[in-house]
């Protein structure tokens, strides 16, 4: 049964896949190379409804890249495009004189908003028990492992007057988080960098999770990654278009806004948990009445 219905016209989308090697991603000498790669890949795409880059596509903090972002903002506005990218973000509390670092998504041009990742990867984006573990072995001193999680009450990104539900990397693995975001969204977008997985089965398992979230929420999902798997997933979880992995490219596609609520968006995991409880209760009672051999 189709629980959600399309609304409005299709959104023309350009997914930019930079294919930056993971081992050089945070090296200072690659910073300018990386932003120039994305600049050159995108220069023919301004004029599309949405130009989207993957997680941390810009390998410097927001406040360090103001000039570059202004350039991209002007390109987007000239082409009447929305521009969405992943970028590290420093939020400053002037009153408390403190700051926090976030793994974030921003929308510019015909888009607006900032989203800070809520579910962080242990040892990848933060160090549990940091006071004890930081510095004990080199593994705990990897670049970009001091992020702070974003709040639950963040607004969706605005893209061409549509509500874009943002997720970063493995946030897509959390069904309850995705269903909450989807309830306030017209279309979902997940950006990721699966370069950590190399050529293993990891990117394909991650991609299956994306497909399941589309089916659970009845929303199309735009997926932009550094080196694959970039794709558009229909509301039934089927892959409509997919870009080849480990290539530097732009995938031109379309996405559609949907409205409505699926049963899973309304009920969440409670039916499954209730069924498990009933099965456990029945099993316990049957065990108590089983004949003695």
C-alpha positions as CSV (number, residue, x, y, z in Angstrom):
1,X,0.0,0.0,0.0
2,X,1.2,3.5,-0.9
3,X,1.0,5.5,2.3
4,X,2.5,8.8,1.1
5,X,1.8,10.9,-2.0
6,X,4.0,13.1,-4.2
7,X,3.6,16.8,-4.1
8,X,4.7,19.4,-6.6
9,X,7.2,19.2,-9.4
10,X,10.4,17.1,-9.5
11,X,13.6,18.6,-8.1
12,X,16.6,18.5,-10.4
13,X,19.6,17.3,-8.4
14,X,23.3,17.2,-9.0
15,X,25.2,14.9,-6.7
16,X,28.9,15.7,-6.7
17,X,31.2,12.8,-5.8
18,X,34.7,14.0,-5.3
19,X,36.4,10.6,-4.6
20,X,39.0,12.2,-2.3
21,X,41.4,9.5,-1.0
22,X,40.8,8.9,2.7
23,X,44.5,8.9,3.6
24,X,44.9,12.5,2.4
25,X,41.5,14.0,3.3
26,X,42.6,16.0,6.3
27,X,46.2,16.7,5.2
28,X,46.8,20.5,5.0
29,X,48.4,20.3,1.6
30,X,45.3,18.7,0.2
31,X,42.8,21.3,1.5
32,X,43.0,23.6,-1.5
33,X,43.2,20.7,-3.9
34,X,40.0,19.3,-2.5
35,X,37.9,22.4,-2.6
36,X,39.1,23.1,-6.2
37,X,38.1,19.6,-7.2
38,X,34.6,20.3,-6.0
39,X,34.6,23.8,-7.5
40,X,35.5,22.4,-11.0
41,X,33.0,19.5,-10.8
42,X,30.2,21.9,-9.9
43,X,30.8,24.8,-12.2
44,X,28.5,23.4,-14.9
45,X,25.8,22.4,-12.3
46,X,24.7,25.9,-11.2
47,X,21.2,26.2,-12.5
48,X,20.0,22.9,-11.2
49,X,17.5,23.0,-8.3
50,X,20.0,21.3,-5.9
51,X,23.7,20.9,-5.9
52,X,24.8,18.6,-3.1
53,X,28.2,17.6,-1.8
54,X,29.1,14.8,0.6
55,X,30.0,14.7,4.3
56,X,32.9,17.1,5.2
57,X,33.4,17.8,1.5
58,X,35.0,21.1,2.6
59,X,37.9,20.0,4.8
60,X,38.1,23.1,7.0
61,X,35.9,24.8,9.5
62,X,33.0,27.0,8.4
63,X,34.7,30.1,9.7
64,X,37.9,29.3,7.9
65,X,36.1,28.9,4.5
66,X,33.9,32.1,4.4
67,X,35.5,33.4,1.2
68,X,35.0,30.0,-0.6
69,X,31.5,29.6,0.7
70,X,30.6,33.2,-0.4
71,X,31.8,32.2,-3.9
72,X,29.6,29.1,-3.9
73,X,26.7,31.1,-2.5
74,X,27.0,33.6,-5.3
75,X,27.2,30.8,-7.9
76,X,24.1,29.2,-6.4
77,X,22.1,32.5,-6.3
78,X,23.1,33.3,-9.9
79,X,21.9,29.9,-11.1
80,X,18.8,29.9,-8.7
81,X,20.2,26.8,-7.2
82,X,20.2,25.5,-3.6
83,X,23.7,24.4,-2.4
84,X,24.0,21.8,0.3
85,X,27.4,20.5,1.7
86,X,28.9,18.8,4.7
87,X,31.4,20.9,6.6
88,X,32.9,21.0,10.2
89,X,31.4,23.8,12.2
90,X,32.5,25.6,15.3
91,X,29.6,27.0,17.4
92,X,30.7,29.7,19.9
93,X,28.8,30.6,23.1
94,X,29.8,34.2,23.7
95,X,28.1,34.2,27.1
96,X,29.8,31.2,28.5
97,X,32.9,31.8,26.5
98,X,33.0,28.2,25.3
99,X,32.8,26.6,21.9
100,X,31.8,23.2,20.5
101,X,32.8,21.5,17.2
102,X,30.1,19.8,15.1
103,X,30.0,17.6,12.0
104,X,27.4,19.6,10.1
105,X,25.4,20.2,6.9
106,X,24.7,23.7,5.6
107,X,22.3,25.0,2.9
108,X,23.1,28.2,0.9
109,X,21.8,29.9,-2.2
110,X,18.2,29.0,-2.7
111,X,18.5,27.1,0.5
112,X,18.9,27.9,4.2
113,X,19.8,26.3,7.5
114,X,22.5,24.4,9.5
115,X,22.2,20.9,10.9
116,X,24.6,19.4,13.4
117,X,24.9,15.6,13.5
118,X,23.1,14.0,16.5
119,X,24.5,10.5,16.5
120,X,28.3,10.5,16.6
121,X,30.6,7.6,15.8
122,X,32.5,6.4,18.9
123,X,36.3,6.6,18.4
124,X,35.7,8.1,14.9
125,X,34.1,11.4,15.9
126,X,34.5,11.4,19.7
127,X,36.5,9.5,22.2
128,X,34.5,7.8,25.0
129,X,36.1,8.5,28.4
130,X,38.3,11.0,26.6
131,X,40.0,12.2,29.7
132,X,41.4,8.7,30.3
133,X,42.0,7.5,26.8
134,X,43.1,10.6,24.8
135,X,46.9,10.4,24.2
136,X,47.3,6.8,25.5
137,X,47.9,5.4,22.0
138,X,48.1,7.1,18.6
139,X,44.7,5.7,17.5
140,X,42.9,8.0,20.0
141,X,44.5,11.1,18.5
142,X,43.2,10.8,15.0
143,X,42.1,14.0,13.2
144,X,38.5,15.3,13.8
145,X,37.7,13.1,16.9
146,X,36.4,15.9,19.1
147,X,32.9,16.6,17.8
148,X,29.9,17.4,19.9
149,X,26.5,16.1,19.1
150,X,23.7,18.4,17.9
151,X,20.3,18.8,19.7
152,X,17.1,16.9,19.0
153,X,15.0,20.0,18.2
154,X,16.9,21.2,15.1
155,X,15.0,22.6,12.2
156,X,15.0,20.9,8.8
157,X,17.0,22.5,6.0
158,X,15.1,24.6,3.5
159,X,15.8,23.8,-0.2
160,X,13.8,25.5,-2.9
161,X,11.0,26.1,-0.3
162,X,11.0,22.3,0.4
163,X,11.9,20.8,3.8
164,X,15.0,18.6,3.5
165,X,15.5,16.1,6.3
166,X,19.3,15.9,6.8
167,X,21.3,13.0,8.0
168,X,25.1,12.5,8.2
169,X,26.8,9.2,7.6
170,X,25.6,6.4,9.9
171,X,22.7,8.4,11.4
172,X,20.7,6.7,8.6
173,X,21.2,3.4,10.6
174,X,18.8,4.7,13.4
175,X,15.2,4.1,12.3
176,X,13.7,6.1,15.1
177,X,15.8,9.2,14.4
178,X,15.0,9.0,10.7
179,X,11.3,8.7,11.2
180,X,11.3,11.8,13.5
181,X,13.1,13.8,10.8
182,X,10.9,12.4,8.0
183,X,7.8,13.5,9.8
184,X,8.8,17.2,9.3
185,X,10.4,16.7,5.8
186,X,9.3,16.5,2.2
187,X,12.4,14.7,1.0
188,X,15.4,13.1,2.9
189,X,19.1,13.6,2.2
190,X,22.0,11.7,3.7
191,X,25.6,12.7,3.1
192,X,28.5,10.3,3.9
193,X,32.1,9.5,3.5
194,X,32.4,5.7,3.2
195,X,36.1,6.0,2.3
196,X,36.9,4.3,5.7
197,X,35.4,1.1,4.4
198,X,37.7,0.8,1.4
199,X,36.5,-1.9,-1.0
200,X,34.9,-4.0,1.7
201,X,31.2,-4.9,2.0
202,X,30.7,-2.0,4.4
203,X,29.4,0.6,1.8
204,X,26.9,-1.9,0.5
205,X,25.6,-2.7,4.0
206,X,25.3,1.0,4.7
207,X,23.5,1.5,1.5
208,X,20.9,-1.3,2.4
209,X,20.1,0.7,5.5
210,X,19.4,3.8,3.4
211,X,17.0,1.8,1.3
212,X,15.2,0.5,4.4
213,X,14.7,4.0,5.8
214,X,13.2,5.1,2.5
215,X,10.7,2.3,2.7
216,X,9.9,2.9,6.3
217,X,9.2,6.6,5.9
218,X,7.7,6.7,2.4
219,X,10.2,9.5,1.5
220,X,12.7,9.6,-1.4
221,X,16.3,9.7,-0.2
222,X,19.1,11.7,-1.9
223,X,22.4,10.1,-1.0
224,X,25.7,12.0,-1.7
225,X,29.0,10.3,-0.8
226,X,32.7,11.0,-1.3
227,X,33.4,7.8,-3.2
228,X,30.1,5.8,-3.4
229,X,27.5,4.7,-3.1
230,X,25.7,7.9,-4.4
231,X,22.1,7.3,-5.4
232,X,18.5,8.3,-5.4
233,X,16.2,5.8,-3.6
234,X,12.4,5.7,-4.3
235,X,9.8,5.6,-1.5
236,X,9.5,1.8,-1.8
237,X,13.2,1.4,-1.1
238,X,14.2,0.6,-4.7
239,X,17.3,2.2,-6.3
240,X,16.1,4.6,-9.1
241,X,19.6,5.8,-10.0
242,X,23.1,4.9,-8.8
243,X,26.5,6.3,-9.6
244,X,29.6,4.1,-9.9
245,X,31.9,3.9,-6.9
246,X,35.5,5.1,-6.7
247,X,35.0,7.6,-9.5
248,X,35.2,11.4,-9.6
249,X,31.9,12.5,-11.1
250,X,28.6,14.4,-11.0
251,X,25.4,12.4,-11.1
252,X,22.4,14.3,-12.5
253,X,19.1,13.0,-11.3
254,X,15.7,14.1,-10.0
255,X,14.0,13.8,-6.6
256,X,10.3,14.2,-5.6
257,X,8.7,15.6,-2.5
258,X,6.2,13.4,-0.6
259,X,3.7,14.0,2.1
260,X,1.8,11.7,4.5
261,X,2.7,9.3,7.3
262,X,3.5,5.6,7.1
263,X,2.4,3.3,9.9
264,X,6.0,3.1,11.0
265,X,6.3,6.9,11.2
266,X,3.2,6.9,13.5
267,X,3.9,3.8,15.6
268,X,7.7,3.4,15.5
269,X,9.1,0.2,17.0
270,X,6.3,-0.4,19.4
271,X,4.4,-3.1,17.3
272,X,7.6,-5.1,16.9
273,X,8.5,-4.8,20.5
274,X,4.9,-5.8,21.6
275,X,5.1,-8.8,19.3
276,X,8.4,-9.8,20.8
277,X,6.9,-9.5,24.3
278,X,3.9,-11.6,23.4
279,X,6.1,-14.3,21.9
280,X,8.3,-14.4,25.0
281,X,5.3,-14.6,27.2
282,X,3.8,-17.5,25.1
283,X,7.2,-19.3,25.1
284,X,7.5,-18.9,28.9
285,X,4.0,-20.3,29.5
286,X,4.5,-23.2,27.1
287,X,7.8,-24.0,28.8
288,X,6.0,-24.1,32.1
289,X,3.4,-26.6,30.8
290,X,5.7,-28.8,28.8
291,X,5.3,-32.5,29.6
292,X,8.2,-34.1,31.5
293,X,9.9,-36.8,29.5
